[in-house]
Amino acid sequence: MHCQPQDFDMLDRRLIDCYQRDLPVCPQPFQAMAERLGTSEAEVIARLQRLQALDVLSRVGPVFEHTLAGASLLAAVAVPEEERDAFAELINQAPGVNHNYAREHHYNLWFVMTAPEEQCLDERLNHLETMLGRTILRLPMLESFHIDLAFTIPWAELERI
């Protein structure tokens, strides 16, 4: 669905503008957002759901500096294409796995695994490797890049278009 600037009222705009960064990390983040915006938690949640349904937002959640939260690693495994979904399910059950996705490559399943520290990460990967009966390609991060995807929305200019 294609949205126009007039489809967004002031609360929508403030929600988008205020929380492209700095999502509250607390037990009740939507309540904290609501207090800052002068509305209710239920309203914030309803607005976020609506904006996601309109494909204005793709994700609502914090981005953490993962190097401060423990160990992580990009990994890949080559599996028979006809069994890819079954292998993906096994990988998804492993502790610390996220971002599991298929790729058109010899290594056709890629995922990120996290753990509290390096030894635990190695143990998790070794266990998963044994469970899958496949060698896991381990791709440690050599250099970190931060891509800031937040941007100022020129609401007034958009309304004139």
DSSP file (Angstrom, degrees, kcal/mol; ACC not computed):
  #  RESIDUE AA STRUCTURE BP1 BP2  ACC     N-H-->O    O-->H-N    N-H-->O    O-->H-N    TCO  KAPPA ALPHA  PHI   PSI    X-CA   Y-CA   Z-CA
    1    1 A M              0   0    0      0, 0.0     2,-0.6     0, 0.0     0, 0.0   0.000 360.0 360.0 360.0 135.0    0.0    0.0    0.0
    2    2 A H        -     0   0    0      0, 0.0     2,-0.3     0, 0.0    53,-0.1  -0.820 360.0-155.0 -94.7 123.2    1.3    3.4   -0.9
    3    3 A C        -     0   0    0     -2,-0.6     3,-0.0    51,-0.1     5,-0.0  -0.693   3.0-148.6-100.5 150.5    0.9    6.0    1.9
    4    4 A Q    >   -     0   0    0     -2,-0.3     3,-2.4     1,-0.1     4,-0.2  -0.819  30.3-110.6-110.4 154.0    0.7    9.8    1.6
    5    5 A P  G >  S+     0   0    0      0, 0.0     3,-1.8     0, 0.0   154,-0.1   0.842 117.6  61.7 -53.3 -34.8    2.0   12.2    4.2
    6    6 A Q  G 3  S+     0   0    0      1,-0.3   153,-0.0   153,-0.1    -3,-0.0   0.618  87.8  73.4 -70.2 -10.0   -1.6   13.2    5.0
    7    7 A D  G <  S+     0   0    0     -3,-2.4     2,-0.5     1,-0.1    -1,-0.3   0.588  89.6  71.7 -74.9  -9.5   -2.2    9.6    6.1
    8    8 A F  S <  S-     0   0    0     -3,-1.8    -1,-0.1    -4,-0.2     2,-0.0  -0.928  70.3-156.9-115.2 120.3   -0.1   10.3    9.2
    9    9 A D     >  -     0   0    0     -2,-0.5     4,-2.4     1,-0.1     5,-0.2  -0.220  42.8 -86.5 -82.4-178.4   -1.4   12.5   12.0
   10   10 A M  H  > S+     0   0    0      1,-0.2     4,-2.6     2,-0.2     5,-0.2   0.850 128.2  52.4 -61.6 -36.2    0.8   14.3   14.5
   11   11 A L  H  > S+     0   0    0      2,-0.2     4,-2.6     1,-0.2    -1,-0.2   0.927 109.6  49.0 -66.8 -43.3    1.0   11.3   16.8
   12   12 A D  H  > S+     0   0    0      1,-0.2     4,-2.5     2,-0.2    -2,-0.2   0.943 113.5  47.6 -56.7 -47.6    2.1    9.0   14.0
   13   13 A R  H  X S+     0   0    0     -4,-2.4     4,-3.0     1,-0.2     5,-0.2   0.907 112.5  47.3 -63.5 -43.9    4.7   11.5   12.9
   14   14 A R  H  X S+     0   0    0     -4,-2.6     4,-3.0     2,-0.2     5,-0.3   0.896 111.2  52.4 -65.5 -39.1    6.1   12.0   16.4
   15   15 A L  H  X S+     0   0    0     -4,-2.6     4,-1.5    -5,-0.2    -2,-0.2   0.931 114.2  42.4 -61.0 -46.5    6.2    8.3   17.0
   16   16 A I  H  < S+     0   0    0     -4,-2.5     4,-0.3    -5,-0.2    -2,-0.2   0.933 118.5  45.1 -65.3 -46.9    8.2    7.8   13.8
   17   17 A D  H >< S+     0   0    0     -4,-3.0     3,-0.6    -5,-0.2     4,-0.2   0.900 116.1  44.4 -66.4 -41.9   10.5   10.8   14.4
   18   18 A C  H 3< S+     0   0    0     -4,-3.0     3,-0.3    -5,-0.2    -1,-0.2   0.771 116.7  42.3 -76.3 -26.5   11.2   10.1   18.1
   19   19 A Y  T 3< S+     0   0    0     -4,-1.5    -1,-0.2    -5,-0.3    -2,-0.2   0.080  72.4  98.6-121.6  26.8   11.8    6.4   17.9
   20   20 A Q  S <  S+     0   0    0     -3,-0.6     2,-0.3    -4,-0.3    -1,-0.2   0.755 107.6  14.1 -70.5 -24.0   14.0    5.7   14.8
   21   21 A R  S    S+     0   0    0     -3,-0.3    -1,-0.1    -4,-0.2     0, 0.0  -0.851 117.3  39.5-133.2 170.1   16.6    5.7   17.6
   22   22 A D        -     0   0    0     -2,-0.3    -1,-0.1     1,-0.2    -2,-0.1   0.812  60.9-177.9  60.3  38.9   16.6    5.5   21.3
   23   23 A L        -     0   0    0     -4,-0.1    -1,-0.2    38,-0.1    40,-0.1  -0.524  41.3-101.4 -61.9 131.5   13.8    3.0   21.9
   24   24 A P        -     0   0    0      0, 0.0     2,-0.9     0, 0.0    -1,-0.1  -0.345  27.7-151.3 -61.2 131.2   13.5    2.7   25.7
   25   25 A V        +     0   0    0     -2,-0.1    -2,-0.0     3,-0.1    -3,-0.0  -0.846  54.6 106.7-103.8  95.0   15.2   -0.4   27.0
   26   26 A C  S    S-     0   0    0     -2,-0.9     6,-0.0     1,-0.0     0, 0.0  -0.928  86.6 -84.4-158.8 171.9   13.1   -1.0   30.1
   27   27 A P  S    S+     0   0    0      0, 0.0    -2,-0.0     0, 0.0    -1,-0.0   0.810 125.3  28.9 -60.4 -29.7   10.5   -3.5   31.3
   28   28 A Q     >  +     0   0    0      1,-0.1     4,-2.1     2,-0.1     3,-0.4  -0.598  68.6 163.7-130.5  72.5    7.7   -1.5   29.7
   29   29 A P  H  > S+     0   0    0      0, 0.0     4,-2.3     0, 0.0     5,-0.2   0.854  77.2  52.5 -61.9 -36.3    9.1    0.3   26.6
   30   30 A F  H  > S+     0   0    0      2,-0.2     4,-2.2     1,-0.2    14,-0.1   0.844 108.8  50.8 -70.6 -31.2    5.7    1.1   25.0
   31   31 A Q  H  > S+     0   0    0     -3,-0.4     4,-2.4     2,-0.2    -1,-0.2   0.916 110.2  49.5 -68.2 -42.7    4.5    2.7   28.3
   32   32 A A  H  X S+     0   0    0     -4,-2.1     4,-1.9     1,-0.2    -2,-0.2   0.899 111.9  48.9 -62.3 -40.5    7.7    4.8   28.4
   33   33 A M  H  X S+     0   0    0     -4,-2.3     4,-2.2     2,-0.2    -1,-0.2   0.923 110.1  51.8 -63.0 -44.0    7.1    5.9   24.8
   34   34 A A  H  X>S+     0   0    0     -4,-2.2     5,-2.3     1,-0.2     4,-1.3   0.902 107.4  52.0 -61.1 -42.8    3.5    6.7   25.6
   35   35 A E  H  <5S+     0   0    0     -4,-2.4     3,-0.4     1,-0.2    -1,-0.2   0.920 111.2  47.0 -61.4 -43.3    4.5    8.9   28.5
   36   36 A R  H  <5S+     0   0    0     -4,-1.9    -1,-0.2     1,-0.2    -2,-0.2   0.866 116.9  43.9 -65.2 -35.9    6.9   10.8   26.3
   37   37 A L  H  <5S-     0   0    0     -4,-2.2    -1,-0.2    -5,-0.2    -2,-0.2   0.538 111.2-119.1 -89.0  -7.1    4.3   11.2   23.6
   38   38 A G  T  <5S+     0   0    0     -4,-1.3     2,-0.2    -3,-0.4    -3,-0.2   0.880  78.3  95.1  73.3  38.5    1.4   12.1   25.9
   39   39 A T  S   <S-     0   0    0     -5,-2.3    -1,-0.3    -8,-0.1     2,-0.2  -0.709  76.8 -75.8-140.9-168.5   -0.8    9.1   25.0
   40   40 A S     >  -     0   0    0     -2,-0.2     4,-2.1     1,-0.1     5,-0.1  -0.603  30.6-120.7 -97.6 158.8   -1.5    5.6   26.3
   41   41 A E  H  > S+     0   0    0      1,-0.2     4,-2.5    -2,-0.2     5,-0.2   0.906 115.8  54.3 -59.4 -42.7    0.5    2.4   25.9
   42   42 A A  H  > S+     0   0    0      1,-0.2     4,-2.5     2,-0.2    -1,-0.2   0.878 107.5  50.5 -61.0 -37.9   -2.4    0.8   24.1
   43   43 A E  H  > S+     0   0    0      2,-0.2     4,-2.6     1,-0.2    -1,-0.2   0.908 109.1  50.4 -67.8 -41.6   -2.4    3.7   21.6
   44   44 A V  H  X S+     0   0    0     -4,-2.1     4,-2.6     2,-0.2    -2,-0.2   0.940 112.8  46.7 -60.3 -47.0    1.3    3.4   21.0
   45   45 A I  H  X S+     0   0    0     -4,-2.5     4,-2.4     1,-0.2    -2,-0.2   0.920 112.5  49.5 -62.5 -44.1    1.0   -0.3   20.3
   46   46 A A  H  X S+     0   0    0     -4,-2.5     4,-2.3     2,-0.2    -1,-0.2   0.908 112.0  48.7 -61.8 -41.9   -2.0    0.2   18.0
   47   47 A R  H  X S+     0   0    0     -4,-2.6     4,-2.8     2,-0.2    -2,-0.2   0.923 111.3  49.1 -64.7 -43.9   -0.2    2.9   16.1
   48   48 A L  H  X S+     0   0    0     -4,-2.6     4,-2.2     1,-0.2    -2,-0.2   0.904 111.4  49.6 -62.9 -40.6    2.9    0.7   15.7
   49   49 A Q  H  X S+     0   0    0     -4,-2.4     4,-2.5     2,-0.2    -1,-0.2   0.915 112.1  48.5 -63.5 -42.4    0.8   -2.2   14.5
   50   50 A R  H  X S+     0   0    0     -4,-2.3     4,-1.9     2,-0.2    -2,-0.2   0.927 111.1  49.7 -63.5 -45.4   -0.9    0.0   12.0
   51   51 A L  H  <>S+     0   0    0     -4,-2.8     5,-2.6     1,-0.2     6,-1.4   0.856 112.2  48.4 -64.9 -34.7    2.4    1.4   10.7
   52   52 A Q  H ><5S+     0   0    0     -4,-2.2     3,-1.6     4,-0.2    -1,-0.2   0.912 109.2  52.3 -69.0 -41.9    3.8   -2.1   10.3
   53   53 A A  H 3<5S+     0   0    0     -4,-2.5    -2,-0.2     1,-0.3    -1,-0.2   0.834 109.1  50.6 -62.5 -31.9    0.6   -3.2    8.5
   54   54 A L  T 3<5S-     0   0    0     -4,-1.9    -1,-0.3    -5,-0.2    -2,-0.2   0.432 115.4-119.3 -83.1   0.7    1.1   -0.3    6.1
   55   55 A D  T < 5S+     0   0    0     -3,-1.6    -3,-0.2     2,-0.2    -2,-0.1   0.738  82.7 121.3  63.0  25.5    4.7   -1.3    5.5
   56   56 A V  S   <S+     0   0    0     -5,-2.6     2,-0.4     1,-0.2    -4,-0.2   0.847  77.9  35.4 -78.9 -38.2    5.9    2.0    6.9
   57   57 A L        -     0   0    0     -6,-1.4    -2,-0.2    -9,-0.2    -1,-0.2  -0.934  59.7-175.9-114.0 138.6    7.8    0.2    9.6
   58   58 A S  S    S+     0   0    0     -2,-0.4     2,-0.3     1,-0.3    -1,-0.1   0.687  74.3  12.7-100.9 -24.1    9.5   -3.1    9.0
   59   59 A R        -     0   0    0      2,-0.1     2,-0.5     0, 0.0    -1,-0.3  -0.993  53.7-159.7-154.5 141.6   10.7   -3.7   12.6
   60   60 A V        +     0   0    0     -2,-0.3    -3,-0.0    -3,-0.1   -12,-0.0  -0.971  52.9  85.4-124.0 115.2   10.1   -2.4   16.0
   61   61 A G  S    S-     0   0    0     -2,-0.5   -38,-0.1     2,-0.0     2,-0.1  -0.874  72.8 -78.7 167.3 161.2   12.9   -3.1   18.5
   62   62 A P        -     0   0    0      0, 0.0     2,-0.5     0, 0.0    -2,-0.0  -0.360  30.1-137.9 -77.0 158.7   16.2   -2.0   19.9
   63   63 A V        -     0   0    0    -40,-0.1     2,-0.3    -2,-0.1   -40,-0.1  -0.986  24.6-157.1-114.2 122.4   19.5   -2.5   18.2
   64   64 A F        -     0   0    0     -2,-0.5     2,-1.3     1,-0.0     3,-0.1  -0.681  27.4-112.2-100.8 151.9   22.2   -3.5   20.6
   65   65 A E    >   -     0   0    0     -2,-0.3     3,-2.0     1,-0.2     4,-0.4  -0.721  36.5-161.6 -77.0  97.2   26.0   -3.2   20.4
   66   66 A H  G >  S+     0   0    0     -2,-1.3     3,-1.1     1,-0.3     4,-0.3   0.745  80.5  66.2 -62.6 -26.1   26.4   -7.0   20.2
   67   67 A T  G 3  S+     0   0    0      1,-0.3     3,-0.4     2,-0.2    -1,-0.3   0.735 101.3  51.4 -69.0 -18.8   30.1   -7.0   21.2
   68   68 A L  G <  S+     0   0    0     -3,-2.0    -1,-0.3     1,-0.2    -2,-0.2   0.578 105.7  56.7 -88.2 -10.5   29.0   -5.7   24.6
   69   69 A A  S <  S-     0   0    0     -3,-1.1     2,-0.4    -4,-0.4    -2,-0.2   0.323 118.8 -83.7-105.1   6.8   26.5   -8.5   25.1
   70   70 A G  S    S-     0   0    0     -3,-0.4     2,-0.3    -4,-0.3    -1,-0.2  -0.968  70.0 -27.4 131.6-148.0   28.7  -11.5   24.7
   71   71 A A  E     +A  115   0A   0     44,-2.8    44,-2.4    -2,-0.4     2,-0.3  -0.822  52.4 172.4-111.6 147.8   30.1  -13.4   21.7
   72   72 A S  E     -A  114   0A   0     -2,-0.3    69,-0.4    42,-0.2     2,-0.3  -0.979   7.1-173.0-150.6 162.6   28.5  -13.8   18.2
   73   73 A L  E     -A  113   0A   0     40,-1.8    40,-2.4    -2,-0.3     2,-0.4  -0.975  25.8-126.2-158.3 137.4   29.4  -15.3   14.9
   74   74 A L  E     -AB 112 139A   0     65,-1.2    65,-3.0    -2,-0.3     2,-0.3  -0.747  40.1-178.0 -81.2 134.2   28.1  -15.5   11.4
   75   75 A A  E     -AB 111 138A   0     36,-3.2    36,-2.6    -2,-0.4     2,-0.3  -0.927  14.5-167.3-135.3 157.7   27.9  -19.1   10.3
   76   76 A A  E     -AB 110 137A   0     61,-2.0    61,-3.2    -2,-0.3     2,-0.3  -0.988   0.3-169.1-144.8 152.0   27.0  -21.0    7.2
   77   77 A V  E     -AB 109 136A   0     32,-2.3    32,-1.8    -2,-0.3     2,-0.6  -0.998  19.5-132.9-143.1 144.3   26.3  -24.6    6.4
   78   78 A A        +     0   0    0     57,-0.5    29,-0.2    -2,-0.3    57,-0.1  -0.871  35.1 166.0 -98.7 123.3   25.8  -26.5    3.1
   79   79 A V        -     0   0    0     -2,-0.6    29,-0.1    27,-0.3     5,-0.1  -0.922  47.3 -82.7-132.2 157.7   22.8  -28.8    3.1
   80   80 A P    >   -     0   0    0      0, 0.0     3,-1.9     0, 0.0     4,-0.4  -0.415  40.3-129.9 -60.3 132.9   20.9  -30.7    0.4
   81   81 A E  G >  S+     0   0    0      1,-0.3     3,-1.2     2,-0.2     4,-0.3   0.854 106.7  56.4 -55.2 -38.9   18.5  -28.2   -1.1
   82   82 A E  G 3  S+     0   0    0      1,-0.3    -1,-0.3     2,-0.1     4,-0.1   0.662 113.8  41.0 -70.5 -14.2   15.5  -30.6   -0.8
   83   83 A E  G <> S+     0   0    0     -3,-1.9     4,-2.4     1,-0.1    -1,-0.3   0.270  82.8 108.8-111.2   8.4   16.2  -30.9    2.9
   84   84 A R  H <> S+     0   0    0     -3,-1.2     4,-2.7    -4,-0.4     5,-0.2   0.893  77.3  49.2 -55.7 -46.9   17.0  -27.2    3.5
   85   85 A D  H  > S+     0   0    0     -4,-0.3     4,-2.0     1,-0.2    -1,-0.2   0.882 111.0  50.2 -63.7 -38.2   13.8  -26.4    5.5
   86   86 A A  H  > S+     0   0    0      2,-0.2     4,-1.7     1,-0.2    -1,-0.2   0.913 112.8  46.2 -66.4 -42.0   14.3  -29.4    7.8
   87   87 A F  H  X S+     0   0    0     -4,-2.4     4,-2.6     1,-0.2    -2,-0.2   0.895 109.4  55.5 -65.8 -39.3   17.9  -28.4    8.5
   88   88 A A  H  X S+     0   0    0     -4,-2.7     4,-2.6    -5,-0.2    -2,-0.2   0.896 105.7  52.1 -60.0 -40.3   16.7  -24.8    9.0
   89   89 A E  H  X S+     0   0    0     -4,-2.0     4,-1.1     2,-0.2    -1,-0.2   0.906 109.6  48.9 -62.9 -41.7   14.2  -26.0   11.7
   90   90 A L  H >X S+     0   0    0     -4,-1.7     4,-0.5     1,-0.2     3,-0.5   0.924 112.3  48.2 -62.9 -44.0   17.0  -27.8   13.5
   91   91 A I  H >< S+     0   0    0     -4,-2.6     3,-1.5     1,-0.2    -2,-0.2   0.912 107.0  56.7 -62.3 -42.5   19.3  -24.8   13.4
   92   92 A N  H 3< S+     0   0    0     -4,-2.6    -1,-0.2     1,-0.3    -2,-0.2   0.757 101.5  57.8 -62.3 -24.7   16.4  -22.6   14.7
   93   93 A Q  H << S+     0   0    0     -4,-1.1    -1,-0.3    -3,-0.5    -2,-0.2   0.647  84.2 101.3 -80.2 -15.2   16.1  -24.8   17.7
   94   94 A A  S X< S-     0   0    0     -3,-1.5     3,-1.4    -4,-0.5     2,-0.1  -0.459  85.5-102.2 -72.2 140.8   19.7  -24.3   18.8
   95   95 A P  T 3  S+     0   0    0      0, 0.0    -1,-0.1     0, 0.0    -2,-0.1  -0.363 102.4  17.5 -63.4 138.8   20.2  -21.8   21.6
   96   96 A G  T 3  S+     0   0    0      1,-0.3    18,-2.1    17,-0.1     2,-0.4   0.491  87.4 139.0  83.9   4.1   21.4  -18.4   20.5
   97   97 A V  E <   +C  113   0A   0     -3,-1.4     2,-0.3    16,-0.2    -1,-0.3  -0.678  16.9 149.4 -87.8 134.2   20.5  -18.7   16.8
   98   98 A N  E     +C  112   0A   0     14,-2.9    14,-2.8    -2,-0.4     0, 0.0  -0.939  50.0  39.2-147.9 171.7   19.0  -15.7   15.0
   99   99 A H  E     +     0   0A   0     -2,-0.3     2,-0.5     1,-0.2    -1,-0.1   0.859  68.4 173.5  54.4  41.1   18.9  -14.3   11.5
  100  100 A N  E     +     0   0A   0     11,-0.2     2,-0.3    -3,-0.1    11,-0.2  -0.683  10.0 157.8 -80.3 124.3   18.7  -17.8    9.9
  101  101 A Y  E     -C  110   0A   0      9,-3.0     9,-2.9    -2,-0.5     2,-0.3  -0.991  39.5-114.0-149.5 155.1   18.2  -17.4    6.2
  102  102 A A  E     -C  109   0A   0     -2,-0.3     2,-0.3     7,-0.2     7,-0.2  -0.622  29.8-171.9 -88.2 146.6   18.6  -19.3    2.9
  103  103 A R        -     0   0    0      5,-2.0     2,-1.4    -2,-0.3    -2,-0.0  -0.970  33.2-115.6-135.1 152.7   21.1  -18.2    0.2
  104  104 A E  S    S+     0   0    0     -2,-0.3     2,-0.3     5,-0.0     4,-0.1  -0.706  80.8  94.8 -87.0  89.4   21.7  -19.3   -3.3
  105  105 A H  S    S-     0   0    0     -2,-1.4    -2,-0.2     1,-0.1     0, 0.0  -0.958  93.9 -92.7-165.0 164.8   25.2  -20.6   -2.7
  106  106 A H  S    S+     0   0    0     -2,-0.3     2,-1.2     1,-0.2   -27,-0.3   0.948 127.5  55.2 -54.6 -47.2   27.0  -23.8   -1.9
  107  107 A Y  S    S+     0   0    0    -29,-0.2   -29,-0.3     1,-0.2    -1,-0.2  -0.765  78.2 172.1 -83.6  97.9   26.6  -22.7    1.7
  108  108 A N        +     0   0    0     -2,-1.2    -5,-2.0   -31,-0.4     2,-0.4   0.471  53.3  59.3 -98.9  -2.5   22.8  -22.3    1.5
  109  109 A L  E     -AC  77 102A   0    -32,-1.8   -32,-2.3    -7,-0.2     2,-0.4  -0.988  62.4-179.2-126.0 124.2   21.9  -21.7    5.1
  110  110 A W  E     +AC  76 101A   0     -9,-2.9    -9,-3.0    -2,-0.4     2,-0.3  -0.935   8.6 160.4-121.1 142.2   23.4  -18.7    6.9
  111  111 A F  E     -A   75   0A   0    -36,-2.6   -36,-3.2    -2,-0.4     2,-0.5  -0.985  34.5-124.2-154.9 162.1   22.7  -17.8   10.6
  112  112 A V  E     -AC  74  98A   0    -14,-2.8   -14,-2.9    -2,-0.3     2,-0.4  -0.942  24.3-164.3-109.7 133.3   24.1  -15.7   13.4
  113  113 A M  E     -AC  73  97A   0    -40,-2.4   -40,-1.8    -2,-0.5     2,-0.3  -0.959   5.5-169.3-118.1 138.9   24.7  -17.5   16.7
  114  114 A T  E     +A   72   0A   0    -18,-2.1   -42,-0.2    -2,-0.4   -44,-0.1  -0.842   9.0 169.5-122.1 160.4   25.2  -15.7   20.0
  115  115 A A  E     -A   71   0A   0    -44,-2.4   -44,-2.8    -2,-0.3     3,-0.1  -0.967  48.3-101.0-160.0 164.2   26.4  -16.8   23.5
  116  116 A P  S    S-     0   0    0      0, 0.0     2,-0.3     0, 0.0   -44,-0.1   0.833 102.3  -4.7 -62.5 -31.6   27.4  -15.2   26.7
  117  117 A E  S  > S-     0   0    0    -47,-0.2     4,-2.1   -46,-0.1     3,-0.3  -0.966  80.9 -91.4-157.2 169.7   31.1  -15.7   25.9
  118  118 A E  H  > S+     0   0    0     -2,-0.3     4,-2.7     1,-0.2     5,-0.2   0.853 118.3  53.1 -57.2 -43.8   33.4  -17.3   23.3
  119  119 A Q  H  > S+     0   0    0      1,-0.2     4,-2.3     2,-0.2    -1,-0.2   0.922 111.0  47.1 -61.3 -43.5   33.8  -20.7   25.0
  120  120 A C  H  > S+     0   0    0     -3,-0.3     4,-2.6     2,-0.2    -1,-0.2   0.896 110.8  52.9 -63.9 -39.9   30.0  -21.1   25.2
  121  121 A L  H  X S+     0   0    0     -4,-2.1     4,-2.6     2,-0.2    -2,-0.2   0.933 109.6  48.1 -61.0 -46.5   29.7  -20.0   21.5
  122  122 A D  H  X S+     0   0    0     -4,-2.7     4,-2.7     1,-0.2    -2,-0.2   0.908 111.8  50.1 -60.2 -42.5   32.3  -22.6   20.4
  123  123 A E  H  X S+     0   0    0     -4,-2.3     4,-2.5    -5,-0.2    -2,-0.2   0.913 111.1  48.9 -62.7 -43.1   30.4  -25.3   22.5
  124  124 A R  H  X S+     0   0    0     -4,-2.6     4,-2.5     2,-0.2    -2,-0.2   0.919 113.3  46.4 -62.6 -44.3   27.1  -24.4   20.9
  125  125 A L  H  X S+     0   0    0     -4,-2.6     4,-2.7     2,-0.2    -2,-0.2   0.910 112.5  50.0 -66.0 -41.8   28.5  -24.4   17.4
  126  126 A N  H  X S+     0   0    0     -4,-2.7     4,-2.2     2,-0.2    -2,-0.2   0.922 112.0  48.2 -61.3 -44.2   30.3  -27.8   18.0
  127  127 A H  H  X S+     0   0    0     -4,-2.5     4,-2.6     2,-0.2    -2,-0.2   0.928 113.2  47.1 -62.4 -45.2   27.1  -29.3   19.4
  128  128 A L  H  X S+     0   0    0     -4,-2.5     4,-2.7     1,-0.2     5,-0.2   0.902 109.7  53.9 -64.2 -40.6   25.0  -28.0   16.4
  129  129 A E  H  X>S+     0   0    0     -4,-2.7     4,-1.6     1,-0.2     5,-1.2   0.913 111.4  45.5 -59.2 -44.0   27.7  -29.3   14.0
  130  130 A T  H  <5S+     0   0    0     -4,-2.2    -2,-0.2     2,-0.2    -1,-0.2   0.921 112.7  50.5 -64.6 -45.2   27.4  -32.7   15.5
  131  131 A M  H  <5S+     0   0    0     -4,-2.6    -2,-0.2     1,-0.2    -1,-0.2   0.883 116.1  41.4 -62.1 -39.5   23.6  -32.6   15.5
  132  132 A L  H  <5S-     0   0    0     -4,-2.7    -1,-0.2     2,-0.2    -2,-0.2   0.746  97.6-136.8 -79.6 -23.8   23.5  -31.6   11.8
  133  133 A G  T  <5 +     0   0    0     -4,-1.6     2,-0.3     1,-0.3    -3,-0.2   0.803  69.9 108.9  68.0  28.2   26.2  -34.0   10.7
  134  134 A R  S   <S-     0   0    0     -5,-1.2     2,-0.3    -6,-0.2    -1,-0.3  -0.976  76.4-109.0-136.7 146.1   27.6  -31.1    8.7
  135  135 A T        -     0   0    0     -2,-0.3     2,-0.6   -57,-0.1   -57,-0.5  -0.601  32.3-141.8 -74.0 132.0   30.6  -28.8    8.9
  136  136 A I  E     -B   77   0A   0     -2,-0.3     2,-0.5   -59,-0.1   -59,-0.2  -0.859   7.9-135.6 -98.9 126.1   29.7  -25.3    9.9
  137  137 A L  E     -B   76   0A   0    -61,-3.2   -61,-2.0    -2,-0.6     2,-0.6  -0.707  21.4-151.6 -77.9 122.0   31.6  -22.5    8.2
  138  138 A R  E     -B   75   0A   0     -2,-0.5   -63,-0.2   -63,-0.2    -1,-0.0  -0.871  14.7-175.9-105.0 123.1   32.5  -20.0   11.0
  139  139 A L  E     -B   74   0A   0    -65,-3.0   -65,-1.2    -2,-0.6     3,-0.1  -0.757   9.3-163.3-121.7  83.2   32.9  -16.4    9.9
  140  140 A P        -     0   0    0      0, 0.0     2,-0.3     0, 0.0   -67,-0.1  -0.324  31.5-101.4 -67.4 149.2   34.0  -14.2   12.8
  141  141 A M        -     0   0    0    -69,-0.4     3,-0.1     1,-0.2   -69,-0.1  -0.549  36.5-179.7 -71.9 127.7   33.6  -10.5   12.4
  142  142 A L  S    S+     0   0    0      1,-0.4     2,-0.4    -2,-0.3    -1,-0.2   0.761  71.6  16.0 -96.1 -32.4   36.9   -8.9   11.6
  143  143 A E  S    S-     0   0    0      2,-0.0     2,-0.4     0, 0.0    -1,-0.4  -0.996  73.7-134.3-145.6 137.1   35.7   -5.3   11.4
  144  144 A S        -     0   0    0     -2,-0.4     2,-0.4    -3,-0.1    -3,-0.0  -0.734  18.2-170.6 -94.9 138.4   32.5   -3.7   12.7
  145  145 A F        -     0   0    0     -2,-0.4     2,-0.6     2,-0.0    -2,-0.0  -0.990   8.5-155.3-126.3 136.6   30.4   -1.3   10.6
  146  146 A H        -     0   0    0     -2,-0.4     2,-0.7     2,-0.0    -2,-0.0  -0.957   6.5-169.3-113.3 121.5   27.5    0.8   11.9
  147  147 A I        -     0   0    0     -2,-0.6     2,-0.8     2,-0.0    -2,-0.0  -0.937  11.7-151.4-110.8 111.4   25.0    1.8    9.4
  148  148 A D        -     0   0    0     -2,-0.7    -2,-0.0     1,-0.1     0, 0.0  -0.739  14.8-178.9 -86.2 113.7   22.6    4.4   10.8
  149  149 A L        +     0   0    0     -2,-0.8     2,-0.2  -129,-0.1    -1,-0.1   0.337  46.1 108.9 -96.5   6.6   19.3    4.0    9.0
  150  150 A A        +     0   0    0   -130,-0.1     2,-0.3  -133,-0.0    -2,-0.1  -0.574  43.7 172.2 -81.4 147.4   17.5    6.8   10.8
  151  151 A F        -     0   0    0     -2,-0.2     2,-0.4  -134,-0.0  -131,-0.1  -0.993  37.2-100.7-153.4 155.2   16.7   10.0    8.9
  152  152 A T        -     0   0    0     -2,-0.3  -135,-0.0     2,-0.0    -2,-0.0  -0.617  33.5-143.0 -77.3 131.2   14.8   13.2    9.3
  153  153 A I        -     0   0    0     -2,-0.4     2,-2.0  -140,-0.1     3,-0.2  -0.864   4.4-144.2 -98.5 120.1   11.5   13.2    7.5
  154  154 A P     >  +     0   0    0      0, 0.0     4,-2.4     0, 0.0     5,-0.2  -0.502  28.0 172.5 -82.0  74.3   10.6   16.5    5.9
  155  155 A W  H  > S+     0   0    0     -2,-2.0     4,-1.9     1,-0.2     5,-0.2   0.877  73.3  50.2 -53.5 -45.8    6.9   16.2    6.6
  156  156 A A  H  > S+     0   0    0      1,-0.2     4,-0.9     2,-0.2    -1,-0.2   0.908 112.0  47.7 -63.5 -42.1    6.0   19.8    5.5
  157  157 A E  H >> S+     0   0    0     -3,-0.2     4,-0.6     1,-0.2     3,-0.6   0.898 109.8  53.1 -65.0 -40.1    7.9   19.4    2.2
  158  158 A L  H >< S+     0   0    0     -4,-2.4     3,-0.8     1,-0.2    -1,-0.2   0.856 103.2  57.6 -63.8 -35.3    6.2   16.0    1.5
  159  159 A E  H 3< S+     0   0    0     -4,-1.9    -1,-0.2     1,-0.2    -2,-0.2   0.786 102.8  54.9 -67.5 -25.4    2.8   17.6    2.0
  160  160 A R  H <<        0   0    0     -4,-0.9    -1,-0.2    -3,-0.6    -2,-0.2   0.652 360.0 360.0 -81.0 -14.7    3.5   20.1   -0.8
  161  161 A I    <<        0   0    0     -3,-0.8    -1,-0.2    -4,-0.6    -2,-0.1   0.493 360.0 360.0 -75.4 360.0    4.3   17.3   -3.3
